[in-house]
């Protein structure tokens, strides 16, 4: 076929394709231009067709991949998949990893094990006991412990009572549970002296120090119920070893304020105004049948089948003014009958018991100052007294303490803590005694705890929640109580919270 024939055929095709929309060309040159234009259109149509075929192939491939992944997911649900299995696609492994990470985060939320923990007091409790209040939800675990070696450096009296000793005094577990934003359960379980036993093997005991439910309704008023710590003094509520100086808790807060003191009851607490906090509880009363010349300590119920014929009111008020940072002043009281409907020397009496205390604390530029005074009064003690046991009609105690963190002076860049401290204590469990109805004379007051104690030592914290303590107690006994160790002491110990 010659060139002219080919041109005529192509022209005919072009005319057909254009549907006779164009007029017939006037010359061969115009026809050739039309043919070239139509050739471009044909090439464009071919290119679009190729693109559609590629797109269709891509869609087919994607559908096949989706089908394969769906089959893998269904098989992984039916049976565990070995992560090293080559047949498992990478997207599937990533999906499973995301699911596992989500479950781990869920568990960490429910079981409070944070990477870092803030040690701060909440609602009157110690830093470790306050962990549960900072959980978003679920379980919280904390605790503390302390061990001590005692050397009686100046042994006065019966050496068998003053033998040197070493003791794991206590190991404590805090278990808390936060049900939601406003209902919280907090428990303290204490193991004393490393072991328990019976008879000659008896060494220590396991006790529930507190077990209380808090209903956080409003910053100004909240409800607390259960086995609760009596809100008195510095030590009774906040007795973790990193929060006070010296290996032994101050005697005033053991015999005048009988720490650790807890009773069953219910009450309210909150912050009335900025810096002004209160706690008011109704609790079961003390049991006067266990009062002694050493004080009211053994009259505590402790939540163990406690007698509840008589009840008491306990209240506390603390103020920390914003205009004087580091200052806290407060007072507390415990008022209630302790007779518990029992007979004392053939008489049923109320034995109204009163205990009052005031305290002040100031922290400024490494200085720590504390002072506390307490006074107690017990009615009808003449009915409690026997020839072998005299109960004080009145008792009192006080102490002052000063400490200073000197680590910044020794090592300015260090975050560690090193504080020498000095404390003076004075207390008397038989400050006043009742008259003996049979003789008209006062009962014998020579067997009570009547002491001056001068104490000095060091507290060292390599980190915030560990303390190493050393102290010397110079004890002046003005009266001798049978069975009570006495004499100067050197104490060395360690304590921790978590």
Residue pairs with C-beta under 8 A, 6 or more apart in sequence:
1 9
7 28
7 31
7 32
7 35
10 35
11 25
11 31
11 34
11 35
14 34
14 35
14 38
15 22
15 24
17 38
18 38
22 34
25 31
25 34
68 89
69 89
69 91
69 92
72 87
72 88
72 89
72 92
73 92
73 95
75 81
76 88
76 92
76 96
81 88
81 92
81 96
82 88
83 93
109 136
109 137
109 138
110 137
110 138
110 139
111 138
111 139
111 141
112 131
112 132
112 134
112 135
112 138
112 139
112 140
112 141
113 141
117 131
117 498
118 134
119 127
119 128
119 242
119 464
119 465
119 497
120 127
120 130
121 127
121 130
121 238
122 130
122 133
122 134
123 130
123 133
123 214
123 222
123 269
124 229
124 231
124 237
124 238
124 269
124 277
124 279
124 316
125 186
125 229
125 237
125 238
126 144
126 237
126 238
126 239
126 240
126 243
126 497
127 240
127 242
127 243
127 497
128 142
128 143
128 144
128 174
128 240
128 465
128 497
128 498
129 142
129 174
129 186
129 188
129 240
131 140
131 141
131 142
131 174
131 176
132 140
132 142
132 174
132 176
132 177
132 178
132 184
132 185
132 186
133 178
133 184
135 176
135 178
136 178
137 178
137 179
137 180
138 177
138 178
139 175
139 176
139 177
140 174
140 175
140 176
140 177
140 178
141 173
141 174
141 175
141 176
142 173
142 174
142 176
142 497
142 498
143 171
143 172
143 173
143 174
143 497
143 498
144 170
144 172
144 240
144 241
144 242
144 495
144 496
144 497
144 498
145 168
145 170
145 171
145 172
145 241
145 495
145 496
146 168
146 169
146 170
146 241
146 247
146 493
146 494
146 495
146 496
147 166
147 167
147 168
147 169
147 493
147 494
147 495
148 166
148 167
148 169
148 247
148 248
148 491
148 492
148 493
149 164
149 165
149 166
149 491
149 492
149 493
150 164
150 165
150 166
150 167
150 247
150 489
150 490
150 491
151 164
151 489
151 490
151 491
152 162
152 163
152 164
152 485
152 487
152 488
152 489
153 472
153 487
153 488
153 489
153 490
154 487
154 488
155 162
155 487
156 162
156 486
156 487
157 480
157 486
157 487
161 483
161 484
161 485
161 486
162 485
162 486
162 487
167 193
167 194
168 193
168 194
169 192
169 193
170 190
170 191
170 192
170 193
171 190
171 191
171 194
172 188
172 189
172 190
172 191
172 209
173 188
173 189
174 186
174 187
174 188
174 189
175 187
175 189
176 184
176 185
176 186
176 187
177 184
177 185
178 184
178 185
179 185
181 216
182 215
182 216
182 217
183 213
183 214
183 215
183 216
184 213
184 214
184 216
185 211
185 212
185 213
185 214
186 210
186 211
186 212
186 214
187 208
187 210
187 211
187 212
188 208
188 209
188 210
188 211
189 206
189 207
189 208
189 209
190 206
190 207
190 208
190 209
191 204
191 206
192 204
192 205
192 206
192 207
193 203
193 204
193 205
194 203
194 204
195 203
195 204
196 202
196 203
196 204
196 205
196 206
197 203
207 302
208 227
208 303
209 229
209 260
209 262
210 226
210 227
210 228
210 229
210 262
211 226
211 227
211 303
212 224
212 225
212 226
212 227
212 228
213 224
213 225
213 226
214 222
214 223
214 224
215 222
215 223
215 224
216 222
217 223
218 270
219 270
219 271
220 270
220 271
220 272
221 268
221 269
221 270
222 268
222 269
222 270
223 266
223 267
223 268
224 266
224 267
224 268
224 269
224 279
224 281
225 265
225 266
225 267
226 264
226 266
227 262
227 263
227 264
227 302
227 303
228 262
228 263
228 264
228 265
228 267
228 281
228 283
229 236
229 237
229 260
229 261
229 262
230 236
230 261
230 262
230 263
230 281
230 283
230 314
230 334
231 237
231 279
231 281
231 314
231 315
231 316
231 332
232 257
232 261
232 314
232 316
232 332
232 333
232 334
232 355
232 357
232 374
233 253
233 257
233 259
233 332
233 357
233 359
233 372
233 374
234 244
234 253
234 359
234 361
234 370
234 372
235 244
235 249
235 250
235 253
235 257
235 259
236 253
236 257
236 259
236 260
236 261
238 244
239 249
239 259
239 260
240 495
240 497
241 467
241 469
241 493
241 495
241 496
241 497
242 461
242 464
242 465
242 466
242 467
242 495
242 496
242 497
244 250
245 401
245 403
245 419
245 421
245 423
245 457
245 459
245 469
245 471
246 421
246 423
246 455
246 457
246 469
246 471
246 473
246 491
247 457
247 469
247 471
247 491
247 492
247 493
248 471
248 473
248 489
248 491
249 259
250 372
250 399
250 401
250 423
250 425
251 397
251 425
251 427
251 449
251 451
251 453
252 372
252 374
252 397
252 398
252 399
252 425
252 427
253 259
253 372
254 297
255 294
255 295
255 297
255 397
255 427
255 429
255 449
256 295
256 355
256 374
256 376
256 395
256 396
256 397
256 427
256 429
257 355
257 357
257 374
257 397
258 295
258 296
258 297
258 299
258 300
261 300
262 300
262 302
262 303
263 283
263 284
263 300
263 301
263 302
263 303
263 306
263 312
263 314
264 283
264 284
264 301
264 303
264 306
264 308
265 281
265 282
265 283
265 284
265 311
265 314
266 281
266 282
267 279
267 280
267 281
267 282
267 283
267 314
268 279
268 280
269 277
269 278
269 279
269 280
270 277
270 278
271 277
271 278
272 278
274 322
275 319
275 320
275 321
275 322
276 317
276 318
276 319
277 317
277 318
277 319
277 320
278 315
278 316
278 317
278 318
279 314
279 315
279 316
280 313
280 314
280 315
280 316
281 313
281 314
281 315
282 311
282 312
282 313
283 311
283 312
283 313
283 314
283 336
284 301
284 306
284 307
284 308
284 310
284 311
284 312
285 307
285 308
285 309
285 310
285 311
285 312
285 336
285 337
285 338
285 340
285 353
286 296
286 299
286 300
286 301
286 312
286 336
286 338
286 353
287 299
287 300
287 301
287 306
287 307
287 338
287 340
288 299
288 338
288 339
288 340
288 342
288 344
288 351
288 353
288 378
288 384
288 391
289 299
289 340
289 342
289 344
289 384
290 298
290 299
291 298
291 299
291 338
291 378
291 381
291 384
291 391
292 298
292 389
292 391
293 389
293 390
293 391
293 392
293 429
293 430
293 447
293 448
293 449
293 481
294 429
294 448
294 449
294 481
294 484
295 376
295 392
295 395
295 429
295 449
296 338
296 353
296 355
296 376
296 378
299 338
301 307
301 308
307 340
307 342
308 340
309 339
309 340
309 341
310 336
310 337
310 338
310 339
310 340
310 341
310 350
311 336
311 337
312 334
312 335
312 336
312 337
312 353
313 333
313 334
313 335
313 336
314 332
314 333
314 334
314 335
315 332
315 333
316 330
316 331
316 332
316 333
317 330
317 331
317 332
318 328
318 329
318 330
319 328
319 329
319 330
320 327
320 328
321 327
325 364
326 362
326 363
326 364
327 360
327 361
327 362
328 360
328 361
328 362
329 359
329 360
329 361
330 358
330 359
330 360
331 356
331 357
331 358
331 359
332 356
332 357
332 359
333 354
333 355
333 356
333 357
334 353
334 354
334 355
335 352
335 353
335 354
335 355
336 352
336 353
337 350
337 351
337 352
337 353
338 350
338 351
338 352
338 353
338 378
339 348
339 349
339 350
339 351
339 380
341 348
342 348
344 351
344 380
344 383
344 384
345 383
345 384
347 383
349 379
349 380
349 383
350 379
350 380
351 378
351 379
351 380
351 381
351 383
351 384
352 378
352 379
352 380
353 376
353 377
353 378
353 379
354 376
354 377
354 378
355 374
355 375
355 376
355 377
356 374
356 375
356 376
357 372
357 373
357 374
357 375
358 372
358 373
359 370
359 371
359 372
359 373
360 369
360 370
360 371
360 372
361 368
361 369
361 370
361 371
362 368
362 369
363 369
366 404
366 405
366 406
366 408
366 419
367 402
367 403
367 404
368 401
368 402
368 403
368 404
368 405
368 419
368 421
369 400
369 401
369 402
369 403
370 399
370 400
370 401
370 402
371 398
371 399
371 400
371 401
372 398
372 399
373 396
373 397
373 398
374 396
374 397
374 398
375 394
375 395
375 396
376 392
376 394
376 395
376 396
377 393
377 394
378 384
378 391
378 392
378 393
378 394
380 434
381 391
381 392
381 393
381 433
381 434
382 434
382 435
382 436
382 437
382 443
384 391
385 391
385 433
385 434
385 436
385 443
390 430
390 433
390 443
390 444
390 445
390 447
390 448
392 428
392 429
392 430
392 431
392 432
392 433
392 445
392 448
393 432
393 433
393 434
394 431
394 432
395 427
395 428
395 429
395 430
395 431
396 427
396 428
396 431
397 425
397 426
397 427
397 428
398 425
398 426
398 427
399 423
399 424
399 425
399 426
400 423
400 424
401 421
401 422
401 423
401 424
402 421
402 422
402 423
403 419
403 420
403 421
403 422
403 459
404 419
404 420
404 421
405 417
405 418
405 419
406 418
406 419
406 420
407 414
407 416
407 417
407 418
408 414
410 418
416 460
416 461
416 462
416 463
417 459
417 460
417 461
417 464
418 458
418 459
418 460
418 461
419 458
419 459
419 460
420 456
420 457
420 458
421 456
421 457
421 458
421 459
421 471
422 454
422 455
422 456
423 453
423 454
423 455
423 456
424 452
424 453
424 454
424 455
425 451
425 452
425 453
425 455
426 451
426 452
426 453
427 449
427 450
427 451
428 448
428 449
428 450
428 451
428 478
429 448
429 449
429 450
430 445
430 447
430 448
430 449
430 450
430 479
432 445
433 442
433 443
433 444
433 445
434 442
434 443
435 441
435 442
435 443
436 442
436 443
445 479
446 479
446 480
447 479
447 480
447 481
447 482
448 479
448 481
449 479
449 481
449 484
450 477
450 478
450 479
451 475
451 476
451 477
451 478
452 475
452 476
452 478
453 473
453 474
453 475
453 476
454 473
454 474
454 476
455 471
455 472
455 473
455 474
456 471
456 472
457 469
457 470
457 471
457 472
457 491
458 469
458 470
458 471
459 467
459 468
459 469
460 467
460 468
460 469
461 467
461 468
462 468
465 496
465 497
465 498
466 494
466 495
466 496
467 494
467 495
467 496
468 493
468 494
469 491
469 492
469 493
469 494
469 495
470 490
470 491
470 492
470 493
471 490
471 491
472 488
472 489
472 490
472 491
473 488
473 489
473 491
474 488
475 486
475 487
475 488
475 489
477 486
480 486
